């Protein structure tokens, strides 16, 4: 009976890393990652996609999004949240 049992805190932290898309005054969460490295990699990829289509966006007078990362709690996500494709803000807004 004289044995000490150590309990480790196995509860998962609720904090994740979010990639944010900012266009003008609107900010949306584009994606959520468990590690900062994964979020940074996604942020770099999204910024490269925007850079590749910058001329198209400017020609069509579409606000160019700026991607960044920040800590985020999953509990703060809206219930209907869905990941945002890199150029997903164009869906339904493109002019031919």
MARBA-3410 file (N, C-alpha, C, O; in Angstrom, 1 decimal):
96
0.8,-1.2,0.0,0.0,0.0,0.0,0.9,1.3,0.0,0.3,2.3,-0.3 ~ 2.1,1.2,0.3,2.9,2.4,0.4,3.5,2.9,-0.9,4.5,3.6,-0.9 ~ 2.9,2.5,-2.0,3.4,2.9,-3.3,2.7,4.2,-3.8,1.5,4.3,-3.7 ~ 3.5,5.1,-4.3,2.9,6.4,-4.8,2.6,6.2,-6.3,3.5,5.8,-7.1 ~ 1.4,6.6,-6.7,1.0,6.5,-8.1,1.0,7.9,-8.7,0.4,8.8,-8.1
1.7,8.1,-9.8,1.8,9.5,-10.4,0.8,9.5,-11.5,0.9,8.6,-12.4 ~ -0.1,10.5,-11.5,-1.0,10.7,-12.6,-0.5,11.8,-13.5,-0.2,12.9,-13.0 ~ -0.4,11.5,-14.8,0.1,12.5,-15.7,-1.2,13.2,-16.3,-2.2,12.5,-16.6 ~ -1.1,14.4,-16.6,-2.2,15.1,-17.3,-2.2,14.7,-18.7,-1.4,15.2,-19.5 ~ -3.1,13.8,-19.1,-3.2,13.4,-20.5,-4.3,14.1,-21.2,-4.6,13.8,-22.4
-4.9,15.1,-20.6,-5.9,15.9,-21.3,-5.3,16.6,-22.5,-4.2,17.2,-22.4 ~ -5.9,16.6,-23.6,-5.4,17.2,-24.8,-5.6,18.7,-24.7,-6.7,19.2,-24.3 ~ -4.6,19.5,-25.1,-4.7,20.9,-25.1,-5.7,21.3,-26.2,-5.8,20.7,-27.3 ~ -6.5,22.4,-25.9,-7.5,22.8,-26.8,-7.0,23.8,-27.8,-7.7,24.3,-28.6 ~ -5.7,24.1,-27.7,-5.1,25.2,-28.6,-4.5,24.6,-29.8,-3.8,23.6,-29.7
-4.8,25.1,-30.9,-4.3,24.7,-32.2,-3.8,25.9,-32.9,-3.7,27.0,-32.3 ~ -3.3,25.8,-34.1,-2.8,26.9,-34.9,-3.7,27.1,-36.1,-4.1,26.1,-36.8 ~ -4.1,28.3,-36.3,-5.1,28.7,-37.4,-4.4,29.5,-38.5,-3.5,30.3,-38.2 ~ -4.7,29.2,-39.7,-4.3,30.0,-40.8,-5.4,30.9,-41.1,-6.5,30.5,-41.4 ~ -5.2,32.2,-41.0,-6.2,33.2,-41.2,-6.1,33.8,-42.6,-5.0,34.1,-43.1
-7.2,34.1,-43.2,-7.3,34.8,-44.5,-7.9,36.2,-44.2,-9.1,36.2,-43.8 ~ -7.2,37.2,-44.5,-7.7,38.6,-44.3,-7.8,39.3,-45.6,-6.8,39.5,-46.3 ~ -9.1,39.7,-45.9,-9.3,40.5,-47.1,-10.1,41.8,-46.6,-11.2,41.7,-46.2 ~ -9.4,42.9,-46.7,-10.0,44.1,-46.2,-10.3,44.0,-44.7,-9.3,43.8,-43.9 ~ -11.5,44.2,-44.3,-11.9,44.1,-42.9,-12.3,42.7,-42.5,-12.5,42.5,-41.3
-12.6,41.9,-43.5,-13.1,40.5,-43.2,-11.9,39.6,-42.9,-10.9,39.5,-43.6 ~ -12.0,38.8,-41.8,-11.0,37.8,-41.4,-11.8,36.5,-41.3,-12.8,36.4,-40.6 ~ -11.2,35.4,-42.0,-11.8,34.1,-41.9,-10.7,33.1,-41.6,-9.6,33.3,-41.9 ~ -11.1,32.1,-40.9,-10.2,31.0,-40.6,-10.2,30.1,-41.8,-11.2,29.5,-42.1 ~ -9.0,30.0,-42.4,-8.9,29.1,-43.6,-8.7,27.7,-43.2,-9.3,26.8,-43.9
-7.9,27.4,-42.2,-7.6,26.0,-41.8,-7.1,26.0,-40.4,-6.6,27.0,-39.9 ~ -7.1,24.8,-39.8,-6.7,24.6,-38.4,-5.7,23.4,-38.4,-5.9,22.4,-39.1 ~ -4.6,23.6,-37.7,-3.5,22.6,-37.6,-3.1,22.4,-36.1,-3.2,23.3,-35.3 ~ -2.7,21.2,-35.9,-2.2,20.8,-34.5,-0.8,21.4,-34.2,-0.5,21.6,-33.0 ~ 0.0,21.6,-35.2,1.3,22.1,-35.0,1.6,23.4,-35.7,1.0,23.7,-36.8
2.4,24.2,-35.2,2.8,25.5,-35.8,3.5,25.2,-37.2,3.2,26.0,-38.1 ~ 4.3,24.2,-37.2,5.1,23.9,-38.5,4.1,23.6,-39.6,4.3,24.1,-40.7 ~ 3.1,22.8,-39.3,2.1,22.5,-40.4,1.3,23.8,-40.8,1.0,23.9,-42.0 ~ 1.0,24.6,-39.9,0.3,25.9,-40.2,1.2,26.8,-41.0,0.7,27.4,-42.0 ~ 2.4,26.9,-40.7,3.3,27.7,-41.4,3.5,27.2,-42.9,3.5,28.0,-43.8
3.6,25.9,-43.0,3.7,25.3,-44.4,2.5,25.6,-45.2,2.6,26.0,-46.4 ~ 1.3,25.5,-44.6,0.1,25.8,-45.3,0.0,27.3,-45.7,-0.4,27.7,-46.8 ~ 0.4,28.1,-44.7,0.4,29.6,-45.0,1.3,30.0,-46.1,0.9,30.8,-47.0 ~ 2.5,29.4,-46.2,3.4,29.6,-47.3,2.8,29.2,-48.6,2.9,29.9,-49.6 ~ 2.2,28.0,-48.6,1.6,27.5,-49.8,0.4,28.4,-50.3,0.3,28.7,-51.5
-0.4,28.8,-49.4,-1.5,29.7,-49.7,-1.0,31.0,-50.3,-1.6,31.6,-51.3 ~ 0.0,31.6,-49.7,0.6,32.9,-50.2,1.2,32.7,-51.6,1.1,33.6,-52.4 ~ 1.7,31.5,-51.8,2.3,31.3,-53.2,1.2,31.2,-54.2,1.3,31.6,-55.4 ~ 0.0,30.6,-53.8,-1.1,30.5,-54.7,-1.7,31.9,-55.1,-2.0,32.2,-56.2 ~ -1.7,32.7,-54.1,-2.2,34.1,-54.3,-1.3,34.8,-55.2,-1.7,35.6,-56.0
0.0,34.7,-54.9,1.0,35.3,-55.8,0.9,34.9,-57.2,1.1,35.7,-58.1 ~ 0.7,33.6,-57.5,0.5,33.1,-58.8,-0.7,33.7,-59.5,-0.6,33.9,-60.8 ~ -1.7,34.0,-58.8,-3.0,34.5,-59.4,-3.2,36.0,-59.2,-4.3,36.5,-59.4 ~ -2.1,36.7,-58.7,-2.3,38.1,-58.3,-2.8,39.0,-59.5,-3.7,39.8,-59.3 ~ -2.2,38.8,-60.7,-2.6,39.6,-61.9,-4.1,39.4,-62.2,-4.8,40.3,-62.5
-4.6,38.1,-62.1,-6.0,37.8,-62.3,-6.9,38.5,-61.3,-7.9,39.0,-61.7 ~ -6.5,38.4,-60.0,-7.2,39.1,-59.0,-7.3,40.6,-59.2,-8.4,41.1,-59.0 ~ -6.2,41.2,-59.5,-6.2,42.6,-59.7,-7.0,43.0,-60.9,-7.7,44.0,-60.9 ~ -6.9,42.2,-62.0,-7.7,42.5,-63.2,-9.2,42.5,-63.0,-9.9,43.2,-63.6 ~ -9.6,41.6,-62.1,-11.0,41.4,-61.8,-11.5,42.2,-60.6,-12.6,42.0,-60.1
-10.6,43.1,-60.1,-11.0,43.9,-58.9,-11.4,43.1,-57.7,-12.3,43.5,-57.0 ~ -10.7,42.0,-57.5,-11.0,41.2,-56.3,-9.9,41.5,-55.2,-8.7,41.6,-55.6 ~ -10.3,41.7,-54.0,-9.4,42.0,-52.9,-8.5,40.8,-52.8,-8.9,39.6,-52.7 ~ -7.2,41.1,-52.7,-6.2,40.0,-52.5,-6.1,39.6,-51.1,-5.9,40.5,-50.2 ~ -6.2,38.3,-50.7,-6.2,37.9,-49.3,-4.7,37.9,-48.8,-3.8,37.7,-49.6
-4.6,38.1,-47.5,-3.3,38.0,-46.9,-3.4,36.9,-45.8,-4.3,37.0,-45.0 ~ -2.5,35.9,-45.9,-2.6,34.8,-45.0,-1.6,35.0,-43.9,-0.5,35.4,-44.1 ~ -2.0,34.6,-42.7,-1.1,34.6,-41.5,-1.5,33.5,-40.6,-2.6,32.9,-40.8 ~ -0.7,33.2,-39.5,-1.1,32.2,-38.6,-1.1,32.8,-37.2,-0.5,33.8,-36.9 ~ -1.9,32.1,-36.3,-2.0,32.5,-34.9,-2.6,31.4,-34.1,-3.2,30.5,-34.7
-2.3,31.4,-32.8,-2.9,30.3,-32.0,-4.4,30.5,-32.0,-5.0,31.6,-32.0 ~ -5.1,29.3,-31.9,-6.6,29.3,-32.0,-7.1,28.2,-31.2,-6.5,27.1,-31.1 ~ -8.2,28.4,-30.5,-8.9,27.3,-29.7,-10.0,26.8,-30.6,-10.8,27.5,-31.1 ~ -10.1,25.5,-30.7,-11.2,24.8,-31.4,-12.5,25.2,-30.9,-13.5,25.3,-31.7 ~ -12.6,25.5,-29.6,-13.9,25.8,-29.0,-14.4,27.2,-29.6,-15.6,27.5,-29.5
-13.5,28.0,-30.1,-13.9,29.3,-30.7,-14.4,29.2,-32.1,-14.9,30.2,-32.7 ~ -14.3,28.1,-32.8,-14.8,28.0,-34.2,-16.3,28.0,-34.2,-16.9,27.4,-33.4 ~ -16.9,28.6,-35.2,-18.3,28.5,-35.4,-18.7,27.1,-35.8,-17.9,26.4,-36.3 ~ -19.9,26.7,-35.4,-20.4,25.3,-35.7,-20.3,25.0,-37.2,-20.0,23.8,-37.5 ~ -20.7,25.9,-38.0,-20.7,25.6,-39.5,-19.4,25.8,-40.2,-19.4,25.9,-41.4
-18.3,26.0,-39.5,-17.0,26.3,-40.1,-16.6,25.1,-41.0,-16.7,24.0,-40.7 ~ -16.1,25.5,-42.2,-15.5,24.5,-43.1,-14.1,25.1,-43.5,-14.0,26.3,-43.6 ~ -13.2,24.3,-43.9,-11.9,24.8,-44.4,-12.1,25.6,-45.6,-13.0,25.3,-46.4 ~ -11.3,26.6,-45.8,-11.3,27.5,-47.0,-10.2,27.2,-48.0,-9.1,27.2,-47.6 ~ -10.6,26.8,-49.2,-9.5,26.6,-50.2,-8.7,27.9,-50.4,-9.1,29.0,-50.1
-7.5,27.7,-50.9,-6.6,28.9,-51.1,-7.2,30.0,-51.8,-7.1,31.2,-51.4 ~ -7.9,29.8,-52.9,-8.6,30.8,-53.6,-10.1,30.7,-53.5,-10.8,31.1,-54.4 ~ -10.5,30.0,-52.4,-12.0,29.7,-52.2,-12.9,30.9,-52.1,-14.1,30.8,-52.3 ~ -12.3,32.1,-51.7,-13.1,33.3,-51.6,-13.6,33.7,-53.0,-14.5,34.6,-53.0 ~ -13.1,33.2,-54.1,-13.6,33.5,-55.4,-14.8,32.8,-55.8,-15.5,33.2,-56.7
-15.2,31.7,-55.1,-16.3,30.9,-55.4,-17.6,31.8,-55.5,-18.0,32.4,-54.5 ~ -18.2,31.8,-56.7,-19.4,32.5,-56.9,-19.2,34.0,-57.1,-20.2,34.7,-57.2 ~ -18.0,34.5,-57.1,-17.8,35.9,-57.2,-17.0,36.3,-58.5,-16.9,37.5,-58.8 ~ -16.6,35.3,-59.3,-15.8,35.6,-60.5,-16.7,36.2,-61.6,-17.8,35.8,-61.8 ~ -16.1,37.2,-62.2,-16.8,37.8,-63.4,-16.1,37.3,-64.6,-14.9,37.3,-64.7
-16.9,36.9,-65.6,-16.3,36.4,-66.9,-16.0,37.6,-67.8,-15.5,37.3,-68.9
END
